[in-house]
Amino acid sequence: MFFNFNCSSIKFMKKVTLSANQKALSINLDPHIYGTFSEIGAGQEVVRHFFRCGGASGTIAKAMSAYDMDVSDAIYGKEESGRYVCDSRLTKMLEREFLLLEERLSRKKHPNKTFFSFANTVATTKYNNQSPGHGWMGIKFQTKAKEKPSEIIFHFRLHDRDARAQQECVGILGTNLMYASFNYFQSPKKIIKSLYDNLTKDQLEIDMVQMNGNLFSDFDNRLLSLYLVKNNMTEAVIFSPDGTNLQPSDILYNKNILAIRGSFRPVTKVNIDMIKNGYNHFIKEKKVNEKNLQVLFEITLTNLATKTKKSSDKNLENVDVKKIRDQDFLDRVDVLCSIGQTVLISNYGRYYKLLDYFSRFSSKRMGIILGIMNLKDIFDDKYYNHLDGGILEGIGKMFNQDLKVYVYPYNAGGAEILSTKNLEIDSKIKPLYDYYVKNKRLVDIKGYQKEYLDIFSNKVLYMIRNNKVGWENLVPTYVDNLIKENKLFGFNKKTK
């Protein structure tokens, strides 16, 4: 026999993962939760759980599926993009249904109800098309009667190849969201973690999440992006200069992409010189449209954390995520965002994996900006022992894309400047290396500032933390003021 319990009376089960049916029933039996479900594309997969488990009349004011496109447009309006599975459609669904709920339900009759509007718009794999499914899901909800609603929205990718399996995944995912919203709203990270209850990461990838409203006003949404990557819920996330979490396809679809990888701890004049000159090279390419170009500053988990003792050159992705400090992460991105940059956080230790990721969204020419010593690592066969085809397979995967690599020089001491022309490469790999140089897939950056070649982020960080004179001249204009005013990177703080 199943016990009658509500959302706040299951402490004895807190170590047990409730099934979707149990979660739906606990919501239905709560006398205060009341609202609407609106689902487009994959049917009524979420609300079905609430109807089946019993007690739905106490929770569901309305359930609908505007499946026909013309009907959907008549209710929510047309999208400028012409798409139906998009964040703007989801937002319109949430806002309209919540507004109608407040207009149509009398507070005299429902004085203690906490209203909600749940919505999703999903495209599952079609019978004649094996492209992966994906969708947007969200909830606008109250935790106290009459308070201003808060909102959770996210984008997800479905990895099952069967449409029915994808639909079942959506149903469980939505039920998890409903339950988490009313039970874990004080812990955004717990909300995200619980979305995977009764699901696996092989079934589902969440690559963007945003939480808005009074309930989440003290929480930085960028930390949610970091949390997704740290916990292998996705391999990469992107957010804009204003700190908004972005859905990757919205910003990368069919674009020329130019990326620079670094620790940016902090961003220095070298980083800016690299991106400026690399950009100038890239836009001169015939296959590059400057108006259709997206620049990304990428920070990998290996740049955010030290490697574990078990990690090695064979496994660059094996990092101790517990050593990634939230504030250190925010310090870096605060500076990058302040200079107008779009930031990518990834778990791609190797460049060929990053290029594979970009190729999901675009087949147009891409560019990577890196230092000469990073290029040397790319052509070091010890980094490819995990591949059956070794370095030939790894390099082949990287340059299988329409790619240009722009290489920033290095001051090797004295008058010697290392470039692609004089970099020492193992004799076994040298013919392959020479091939890419000759075919201008590897391009030396011109016009660089020679006086910047001796600037290194770790040296600047040391100077900042130890109040050494002169670090201000090593970072971009205004960045020094930002670091001082906000005491970033341990400025004016004693380190252990």
DRENPALO-549173 format. One record per residue (C-alpha): residue number from 0; residue in one letter; x, y, z. Coordinates in nm, 3 decimals, m for minus. Example, Ala and Ser with C-alpha at 12.3 -4.5 7.8 and 13.67 -1.06 7.14 Angstrom:
<pts>
0	A	1.230	m0.450	0.780 .
1	S	1.367	m0.106	0.714 .
</pts>
This chain:
<pts>
0	M	0.000	0.000	0.000 .
1	F	0.133	0.343	m0.092 .
2	F	0.128	0.594	0.193 .
3	N	m0.041	0.931	0.161 .
4	F	0.244	1.179	0.184 .
5	N	0.306	1.528	0.055 .
6	C	0.615	1.714	m0.063 .
7	S	0.735	1.800	0.288 .
8	S	0.675	1.468	0.464 .
9	I	0.918	1.222	0.307 .
10	K	1.234	1.282	0.511 .
11	F	1.251	0.911	0.591 .
12	M	1.296	0.848	0.216 .
13	K	1.550	1.119	0.143 .
14	K	1.821	0.867	0.055 .
15	V	1.587	0.684	m0.181 .
16	T	1.527	0.799	m0.538 .
17	L	1.154	0.820	m0.591 .
18	S	1.007	0.687	m0.912 .
19	A	0.836	0.924	m1.155 .
20	N	0.501	0.782	m1.042 .
21	Q	0.581	0.849	m0.675 .
22	K	0.696	1.203	m0.751 .
23	A	0.382	1.278	m0.951 .
24	L	0.162	1.139	m0.674 .
25	S	0.335	1.347	m0.408 .
26	I	0.267	1.659	m0.614 .
27	N	m0.095	1.559	m0.673 .
28	L	m0.151	1.502	m0.301 .
29	D	m0.016	1.841	m0.205 .
30	P	m0.328	2.056	m0.151 .
31	H	m0.150	2.381	m0.244 .
32	I	0.004	2.307	m0.586 .
33	Y	m0.225	2.389	m0.878 .
34	G	m0.159	2.478	m1.240 .
35	T	m0.140	2.397	m1.609 .
36	F	0.053	2.170	m1.843 .
37	S	0.112	2.268	m2.205 .
38	E	0.321	2.039	m2.424 .
39	I	0.407	2.068	m2.793 .
40	G	0.563	1.810	m3.021 .
41	A	0.611	1.493	m2.821 .
42	G	0.253	1.459	m2.699 .
43	Q	0.134	1.483	m2.340 .
44	E	0.424	1.282	m2.202 .
45	V	0.469	1.468	m1.872 .
46	V	0.108	1.530	m1.774 .
47	R	0.037	1.161	m1.843 .
48	H	0.233	1.071	m1.528 .
49	F	0.012	1.300	m1.321 .
50	F	m0.311	1.169	m1.469 .
51	R	m0.213	0.804	m1.426 .
52	C	m0.095	0.814	m1.064 .
53	G	m0.428	0.946	m0.927 .
54	G	m0.538	1.262	m0.753 .
55	A	m0.481	1.477	m1.061 .
56	S	m0.794	1.689	m1.004 .
57	G	m0.622	1.858	m0.712 .
58	T	m0.323	1.960	m0.923 .
59	I	m0.422	2.005	m1.288 .
60	A	m0.635	2.303	m1.383 .
61	K	m0.572	2.251	m1.755 .
62	A	m0.367	2.028	m1.983 .
63	M	m0.325	2.098	m2.353 .
64	S	m0.118	2.020	m2.661 .
65	A	m0.126	2.275	m2.942 .
66	Y	0.013	2.013	m3.179 .
67	D	m0.095	2.175	m3.505 .
68	M	0.140	2.457	m3.605 .
69	D	m0.139	2.693	m3.708 .
70	V	m0.319	2.633	m3.380 .
71	S	0.005	2.689	m3.190 .
72	D	0.065	3.017	m3.378 .
73	A	m0.293	3.129	m3.310 .
74	I	m0.244	3.075	m2.937 .
75	Y	0.115	3.189	m2.883 .
76	G	0.197	3.393	m3.193 .
77	K	0.446	3.321	m3.470 .
78	E	0.819	3.301	m3.410 .
79	E	1.046	3.523	m3.617 .
80	S	1.277	3.226	m3.666 .
81	G	0.992	3.008	m3.790 .
82	R	1.090	2.741	m3.538 .
83	Y	0.866	2.582	m3.279 .
84	V	1.127	2.403	m3.070 .
85	C	1.301	2.712	m2.934 .
86	D	1.336	2.910	m2.612 .
87	S	1.115	3.197	m2.729 .
88	R	0.825	2.957	m2.791 .
89	L	0.873	2.801	m2.449 .
90	T	0.879	3.142	m2.281 .
91	K	0.557	3.246	m2.453 .
92	M	0.389	2.925	m2.344 .
93	L	0.494	2.968	m1.981 .
94	E	0.396	3.334	m1.963 .
95	R	0.060	3.303	m2.139 .
96	E	m0.057	2.999	m1.945 .
97	F	0.045	3.146	m1.609 .
98	L	m0.128	3.474	m1.690 .
99	L	m0.448	3.292	m1.790 .
100	L	m0.433	3.089	m1.471 .
101	E	m0.424	3.404	m1.259 .
102	E	m0.699	3.569	m1.465 .
103	R	m0.938	3.275	m1.460 .
104	L	m0.897	3.142	m1.109 .
105	S	m1.038	3.346	m0.823 .
106	R	m0.810	3.397	m0.526 .
107	K	m1.118	3.396	m0.306 .
108	K	m1.176	3.036	m0.405 .
109	H	m0.805	2.944	m0.405 .
110	P	m0.647	3.168	m0.137 .
111	N	m0.366	2.927	m0.050 .
112	K	m0.286	2.782	m0.391 .
113	T	0.066	2.812	m0.533 .
114	F	0.018	2.835	m0.908 .
115	F	0.242	2.687	m1.173 .
116	S	0.267	2.677	m1.550 .
117	F	0.465	2.384	m1.692 .
118	A	0.558	2.372	m2.062 .
119	N	0.777	2.191	m2.310 .
120	T	0.830	2.195	m2.684 .
121	V	1.006	1.884	m2.811 .
122	A	1.116	1.729	m3.140 .
123	T	1.172	1.355	m3.115 .
124	T	1.333	1.139	m3.381 .
125	K	1.097	1.101	m3.676 .
126	Y	1.023	0.766	m3.836 .
127	N	1.190	0.877	m4.160 .
128	N	1.472	1.080	m4.005 .
129	Q	1.729	0.951	m3.757 .
130	S	1.849	1.293	m3.638 .
131	P	1.870	1.317	m3.257 .
132	G	1.574	1.456	m3.065 .
133	H	1.591	1.770	m2.855 .
134	G	1.365	2.012	m2.674 .
135	W	1.303	2.298	m2.436 .
136	M	1.136	2.252	m2.100 .
137	G	1.045	2.487	m1.819 .
138	I	0.822	2.585	m1.532 .
139	K	0.699	2.916	m1.396 .
140	F	0.591	2.862	m1.037 .
141	Q	0.518	2.997	m0.690 .
142	T	0.620	2.849	m0.356 .
143	K	0.388	3.083	m0.165 .
144	A	0.044	3.204	m0.267 .
145	K	0.039	3.538	m0.449 .
146	E	0.419	3.575	m0.465 .
147	K	0.584	3.671	m0.793 .
148	P	0.663	3.352	m0.986 .
149	S	1.014	3.222	m1.044 .
150	E	1.123	3.029	m1.351 .
151	I	1.342	2.738	m1.454 .
152	I	1.409	2.668	m1.821 .
153	F	1.657	2.437	m1.992 .
154	H	1.746	2.281	m2.325 .
155	F	1.812	1.910	m2.360 .
156	R	1.928	1.663	m2.624 .
157	L	1.785	1.311	m2.646 .
158	H	2.032	1.035	m2.726 .
159	D	1.798	0.736	m2.757 .
160	R	1.749	0.644	m3.123 .
161	D	1.389	0.536	m3.079 .
162	A	1.112	0.799	m3.065 .
163	R	0.913	0.609	m2.805 .
164	A	1.214	0.582	m2.574 .
165	Q	1.267	0.957	m2.618 .
166	Q	0.905	1.025	m2.526 .
167	E	0.937	0.817	m2.211 .
168	C	1.253	1.009	m2.123 .
169	V	1.069	1.341	m2.166 .
170	G	0.790	1.221	m1.938 .
171	I	1.029	1.129	m1.657 .
172	L	1.236	1.443	m1.708 .
173	G	0.932	1.670	m1.678 .
174	T	0.809	1.492	m1.368 .
175	N	1.153	1.533	m1.213 .
176	L	1.141	1.905	m1.291 .
177	M	0.798	1.944	m1.132 .
178	Y	0.906	1.764	m0.817 .
179	A	1.240	1.944	m0.787 .
180	S	1.085	2.288	m0.834 .
181	F	0.864	2.254	m0.528 .
182	N	1.106	2.054	m0.312 .
183	Y	1.458	2.175	m0.393 .
184	F	1.409	2.542	m0.486 .
185	Q	1.654	2.645	m0.214 .
186	S	1.933	2.451	m0.389 .
187	P	1.965	2.515	m0.766 .
188	K	2.241	2.256	m0.796 .
189	K	2.021	1.993	m0.635 .
190	I	1.745	2.076	m0.884 .
191	I	1.982	2.009	m1.173 .
192	K	2.115	1.687	m1.023 .
193	S	1.765	1.553	m0.956 .
194	L	1.662	1.599	m1.320 .
195	Y	1.858	1.280	m1.391 .
196	D	1.665	1.070	m1.137 .
197	N	1.563	0.743	m1.306 .
198	L	1.749	0.853	m1.620 .
199	T	2.104	0.805	m1.745 .
200	K	2.343	1.043	m1.914 .
201	D	2.342	0.808	m2.213 .
202	Q	1.977	0.899	m2.260 .
203	L	1.989	1.269	m2.189 .
204	E	2.218	1.570	m2.221 .
205	I	2.127	1.905	m2.066 .
206	D	2.338	2.173	m2.231 .
207	M	2.175	2.494	m2.111 .
208	V	1.986	2.593	m1.797 .
209	Q	1.862	2.926	m1.663 .
210	M	1.689	3.004	m1.333 .
211	N	1.521	3.341	m1.288 .
212	G	1.308	3.518	m1.029 .
213	N	1.319	3.599	m0.659 .
214	L	1.390	3.241	m0.553 .
215	F	1.716	3.242	m0.748 .
216	S	1.815	3.608	m0.723 .
217	D	2.122	3.529	m0.511 .
218	F	2.250	3.257	m0.742 .
219	D	2.475	3.319	m1.044 .
220	N	2.342	3.127	m1.345 .
221	R	2.694	3.091	m1.481 .
222	L	2.765	2.850	m1.196 .
223	L	2.487	2.631	m1.332 .
224	S	2.676	2.616	m1.662 .
225	L	2.991	2.511	m1.480 .
226	Y	2.794	2.257	m1.280 .
227	L	2.661	2.091	m1.597 .
228	V	3.012	2.036	m1.731 .
229	K	3.166	1.935	m1.398 .
230	N	2.904	1.664	m1.356 .
231	N	2.924	1.532	m1.714 .
232	M	2.569	1.638	m1.793 .
233	T	2.714	1.797	m2.106 .
234	E	3.060	1.845	m2.254 .
235	A	3.036	2.219	m2.316 .
236	V	2.829	2.525	m2.225 .
237	I	2.828	2.884	m2.350 .
238	F	2.725	3.212	m2.194 .
239	S	2.710	3.566	m2.327 .
240	P	2.896	3.877	m2.206 .
241	D	2.598	3.971	m1.989 .
242	G	2.616	3.633	m1.813 .
243	T	2.315	3.475	m1.984 .
244	N	2.342	3.100	m2.040 .
245	L	2.303	3.025	m2.410 .
246	Q	2.185	2.724	m2.606 .
247	P	2.486	2.633	m2.827 .
248	S	2.297	2.593	m3.156 .
249	D	2.140	2.937	m3.115 .
250	I	2.480	3.101	m3.125 .
251	L	2.686	2.858	m3.337 .
252	Y	2.446	2.732	m3.601 .
253	N	2.591	2.773	m3.951 .
254	K	2.856	3.019	m3.825 .
255	N	3.224	3.068	m3.888 .
256	I	3.373	2.994	m3.545 .
257	L	3.699	3.133	m3.409 .
258	A	3.814	3.008	m3.067 .
259	I	4.102	3.080	m2.834 .
260	R	4.178	2.852	m2.541 .
261	G	4.345	2.960	m2.220 .
262	S	4.333	2.978	m1.842 .
263	F	4.263	3.355	m1.851 .
264	R	4.369	3.376	m1.488 .
265	P	4.364	3.665	m1.555 .
266	V	4.326	3.764	m1.919 .
267	T	4.643	3.950	m2.024 .
268	K	4.762	4.170	m2.306 .
269	V	4.902	3.858	m2.473 .
270	N	4.553	3.703	m2.493 .
271	I	4.413	4.020	m2.647 .
272	D	4.702	4.044	m2.893 .
273	M	4.644	3.682	m2.992 .
274	I	4.271	3.724	m3.053 .
275	K	4.311	4.057	m3.232 .
276	N	4.573	3.936	m3.477 .
277	G	4.420	3.591	m3.518 .
278	Y	4.087	3.757	m3.595 .
279	N	4.248	3.983	m3.855 .
280	H	4.396	3.677	m4.029 .
281	F	4.072	3.480	m4.012 .
282	I	3.842	3.743	m4.164 .
283	K	4.067	3.766	m4.470 .
284	E	3.983	3.406	m4.558 .
285	K	3.756	3.373	m4.862 .
286	K	3.536	3.122	m4.679 .
287	V	3.483	3.351	m4.380 .
288	N	3.198	3.599	m4.352 .
289	E	3.283	3.855	m4.085 .
290	K	2.913	3.926	m4.029 .
291	N	2.852	3.557	m3.964 .
292	L	3.143	3.503	m3.728 .
293	Q	3.132	3.391	m3.364 .
294	V	3.438	3.440	m3.141 .
295	L	3.471	3.221	m2.831 .
296	F	3.707	3.236	m2.534 .
297	E	3.732	2.874	m2.418 .
298	I	3.825	2.757	m2.068 .
299	T	3.859	2.381	m2.019 .
300	L	3.815	2.191	m1.694 .
301	T	4.186	2.113	m1.706 .
302	N	4.248	2.488	m1.698 .
303	L	4.007	2.528	m1.405 .
304	A	4.143	2.248	m1.189 .
305	T	4.462	2.060	m1.121 .
306	K	4.487	1.703	m1.244 .
307	T	4.432	1.412	m1.009 .
308	K	4.725	1.195	m0.910 .
309	K	4.580	0.924	m1.130 .
310	S	4.560	1.145	m1.435 .
311	S	4.827	1.149	m1.701 .
312	D	4.900	1.277	m2.046 .
313	K	4.695	0.985	m2.174 .
314	N	4.378	1.122	m2.017 .
315	L	4.364	1.499	m2.025 .
316	E	3.997	1.502	m1.927 .
317	N	4.064	1.330	m1.591 .
318	V	4.059	1.627	m1.357 .
319	D	3.965	1.666	m0.994 .
320	V	3.649	1.873	m1.028 .
321	K	3.636	1.917	m0.650 .
322	K	3.936	2.148	m0.683 .
323	I	3.747	2.383	m0.913 .
324	R	3.652	2.677	m0.695 .
325	D	3.337	2.866	m0.788 .
326	Q	3.485	3.206	m0.706 .
327	D	3.800	3.146	m0.909 .
328	F	3.581	3.047	m1.204 .
329	L	3.364	3.359	m1.164 .
330	D	3.670	3.584	m1.136 .
331	R	3.793	3.467	m1.475 .
332	V	3.463	3.497	m1.654 .
333	D	3.380	3.832	m1.492 .
334	V	3.689	3.977	m1.655 .
335	L	3.620	3.814	m1.993 .
336	C	3.258	3.927	m1.989 .
337	S	3.361	4.279	m1.891 .
338	I	3.558	4.308	m2.216 .
339	G	3.260	4.184	m2.417 .
340	Q	3.358	3.822	m2.477 .
341	T	3.142	3.512	m2.518 .
342	V	3.274	3.229	m2.299 .
343	L	3.280	2.855	m2.366 .
344	I	3.340	2.611	m2.079 .
345	S	3.429	2.263	m2.200 .
346	N	3.557	1.924	m2.098 .
347	Y	3.753	1.883	m2.423 .
348	G	4.114	1.829	m2.327 .
349	R	4.203	1.765	m2.690 .
350	Y	4.142	2.002	m2.976 .
351	Y	3.998	1.741	m3.211 .
352	K	3.713	1.685	m2.965 .
353	L	3.645	2.058	m2.957 .
354	L	3.629	2.062	m3.337 .
355	D	3.390	1.765	m3.335 .
356	Y	3.168	1.965	m3.102 .
357	F	3.170	2.269	m3.332 .
358	S	3.088	2.048	m3.629 .
359	R	2.755	1.957	m3.465 .
360	F	2.638	2.307	m3.543 .
361	S	2.835	2.429	m3.842 .
362	S	3.022	2.299	m4.146 .
363	K	3.170	2.640	m4.227 .
364	R	3.538	2.728	m4.189 .
365	M	3.664	2.735	m3.831 .
366	G	3.971	2.883	m3.670 .
367	I	4.174	2.803	m3.360 .
368	I	4.422	3.047	m3.206 .
369	L	4.697	2.896	m2.993 .
370	G	5.053	2.945	m2.875 .
371	I	5.342	2.771	m3.045 .
372	M	5.407	2.546	m2.743 .
373	N	5.048	2.423	m2.753 .
374	L	5.101	2.341	m3.119 .
375	K	5.406	2.137	m3.025 .
376	D	5.187	1.933	m2.788 .
377	I	4.934	1.868	m3.065 .
378	F	5.210	1.704	m3.270 .
379	D	5.343	1.498	m2.979 .
380	D	5.240	1.134	m3.023 .
381	K	5.230	1.062	m2.647 .
382	Y	4.895	1.245	m2.630 .
383	Y	4.732	0.995	m2.864 .
384	N	4.817	0.659	m2.707 .
385	H	4.447	0.611	m2.624 .
386	L	4.356	0.604	m2.995 .
387	D	4.392	0.289	m3.204 .
388	G	4.531	0.496	m3.487 .
389	G	4.759	0.698	m3.261 .
390	I	4.862	1.047	m3.362 .
391	L	4.758	0.994	m3.725 .
392	E	4.401	0.933	m3.614 .
393	G	4.402	1.228	m3.371 .
394	I	4.550	1.478	m3.616 .
395	G	4.327	1.345	m3.892 .
396	K	4.016	1.403	m3.679 .
397	M	4.127	1.757	m3.603 .
398	F	4.205	1.861	m3.959 .
399	N	3.915	1.666	m4.107 .
400	Q	3.721	1.988	m4.040 .
401	D	3.757	2.298	m4.256 .
402	L	4.009	2.438	m4.010 .
403	K	4.280	2.700	m3.991 .
404	V	4.515	2.712	m3.692 .
405	Y	4.670	3.051	m3.614 .
406	V	4.992	3.019	m3.419 .
407	Y	5.125	3.284	m3.181 .
408	P	5.507	3.289	m3.144 .
409	Y	5.715	3.226	m2.833 .
410	N	6.027	3.402	m2.708 .
411	A	6.274	3.117	m2.662 .
412	G	6.537	3.348	m2.517 .
413	G	6.776	3.591	m2.671 .
414	A	6.691	3.679	m3.030 .
415	E	6.521	3.347	m3.110 .
416	I	6.148	3.359	m3.172 .
417	L	5.980	3.022	m3.216 .
418	S	5.729	2.992	m3.500 .
419	T	5.597	2.715	m3.723 .
420	K	5.911	2.751	m3.935 .
421	N	6.166	2.657	m3.668 .
422	L	5.966	2.452	m3.418 .
423	E	6.131	2.119	m3.341 .
424	I	5.902	1.828	m3.422 .
425	D	5.980	1.457	m3.385 .
426	S	6.127	1.328	m3.712 .
427	K	5.855	1.060	m3.739 .
428	I	5.584	1.326	m3.733 .
429	K	5.770	1.602	m3.921 .
430	P	5.640	1.511	m4.271 .
431	L	5.281	1.533	m4.146 .
432	Y	5.356	1.863	m3.975 .
433	D	5.526	2.003	m4.286 .
434	Y	5.225	1.905	m4.495 .
435	Y	4.990	2.122	m4.289 .
436	V	5.234	2.413	m4.285 .
437	K	5.283	2.395	m4.663 .
438	N	4.907	2.384	m4.723 .
439	K	4.856	2.684	m4.492 .
440	R	4.646	2.495	m4.242 .
441	L	4.900	2.613	m3.983 .
442	V	4.951	2.989	m4.009 .
443	D	5.198	3.206	m3.818 .
444	I	5.034	3.513	m3.666 .
445	K	5.180	3.836	m3.801 .
446	G	5.167	4.184	m3.653 .
447	Y	5.209	4.068	m3.293 .
448	Q	5.354	4.290	m3.021 .
449	K	5.702	4.157	m2.948 .
450	E	5.707	4.318	m2.604 .
451	Y	5.409	4.104	m2.500 .
452	L	5.588	3.773	m2.553 .
453	D	5.725	3.775	m2.197 .
454	I	5.381	3.812	m2.035 .
455	F	5.246	3.497	m1.870 .
456	S	4.920	3.462	m1.678 .
457	N	5.075	3.269	m1.388 .
458	K	5.332	3.546	m1.339 .
459	V	5.060	3.813	m1.343 .
460	L	4.852	3.611	m1.097 .
461	Y	5.148	3.585	m0.860 .
462	M	5.202	3.960	m0.878 .
463	I	4.833	4.031	m0.808 .
464	R	4.818	3.801	m0.507 .
465	N	5.139	3.932	m0.360 .
466	N	5.078	4.303	m0.430 .
467	K	5.378	4.328	m0.661 .
468	V	5.417	4.653	m0.849 .
469	G	5.354	4.667	m1.225 .
470	W	5.098	4.395	m1.296 .
471	E	4.851	4.663	m1.405 .
472	N	5.061	4.720	m1.718 .
473	L	5.033	4.353	m1.817 .
474	V	4.653	4.334	m1.843 .
475	P	4.413	4.509	m2.084 .
476	T	4.289	4.861	m2.019 .
477	Y	4.025	4.878	m1.742 .
478	V	4.085	4.516	m1.639 .
479	D	4.319	4.632	m1.363 .
480	N	4.045	4.855	m1.220 .
481	L	3.795	4.569	m1.237 .
482	I	4.033	4.339	m1.048 .
483	K	4.100	4.600	m0.780 .
484	E	3.743	4.716	m0.732 .
485	N	3.606	4.362	m0.704 .
486	K	3.914	4.211	m0.537 .
487	L	3.940	3.939	m0.799 .
488	F	4.207	3.667	m0.803 .
489	G	4.294	3.726	m0.436 .
490	F	4.387	4.093	m0.481 .
491	N	4.463	4.246	m0.139 .
492	K	4.397	3.910	0.023 .
493	K	4.650	3.699	0.207 .
494	T	4.699	3.359	0.055 .
495	K	4.767	3.047	0.251 .
</pts>
